[in-house]
Amino acid sequence: MLRKSQVIAALLMMALSPAALAQKSSGYMDLEDMSSVYGTQLAVFRVAISKTDATCPQQTGIFRIGPNGGVTEILPVLRGVPDWRMDETAAPDDFTYRRRVATASCRIDIDMSEQQKQNGEWMPLLSAGRPNAVSDDLSRKTDDPPALSPTQHQAIDRHMRVRAHAGNLLQGWTATFKSVVGFEGAKDCFDAVGTFQIDQSGVTLLFPAGLGGELNRFFIERVDADADHSTLYLSRGSCRVGFTISASTFREGSWVPLPIAPPR
């Protein structure tokens, strides 16, 4: 018969097992509940990485989660900003889109995923960017792109004139880069717009809250799966979008995981 101390030790081992830790929430917030008494506010969520002597990438941009589940990202490309590169890299599975930004000695990965709730359970959706999705599209007939309407031509002309007249508003050469990540079967998602910042200390997401309408009214939760990965889940209703953050540094000819910073 097990003694009391043995039972307690066994329960502690179960509680600290990887399976248990994978489900452990380390913080959450409902932006719907942020009081409108204070007007517009800024909700800031951060995943910090451990300190390192390596030079990690610095990048800032905006992103939007649309009602159709698509995640749109817009990056500024600025002259004089510290060097970084976007590396093409394979996702860990068919349900994930991996976004990697790197320098010669440090890289940060943000793995995007999306889920729909079915019968009370979160079910993962296939990434539209997975390799076999591309091969499936090759078998389909490709239609010619639709001709632009007069209104669309006028909009393009206005855009070009805006850029031409910007002058010192741009302070030299600038550009933007836009991309869209999609997931198959996504529907009834929420509308969210935020800013992301990647720097030496980790990844920060910023959302204006307390706005009118349905923008940025979601539940956010942080789940630390292990010492090297932390996920921010944004959800509302039957749709959930995940951003899993990890980092690594280049040491002695190989990339070594850089742990997530411990909570303060």
Buried (B, 14 or more C-beta within 10 A) or exposed (E): EEEEEEEEEEEEEEEEEEEEBEEEEEEEBEBEEBEEEEEEBEBEBBBBBBEBEBBBBBBBBBBBBBEEBBBBBEBEEBEEEEEBEBEEEEBEEBBBBBBBBBBEBBBBBBBBBBBBBEEEEBEBBBBBBBEEBEEEEEEEEEEEEEEEEEEEEEEEEEEEEEEEEEEEEEEEEEEEEEBEBBBBEBEEBBBBBBBBBBBBBBBBBBBBBBBEEEBBBBBBBBBBBEEBBBBBBBBBEBBBBBBBBBBBBBEEEEBEBBBBBEEE
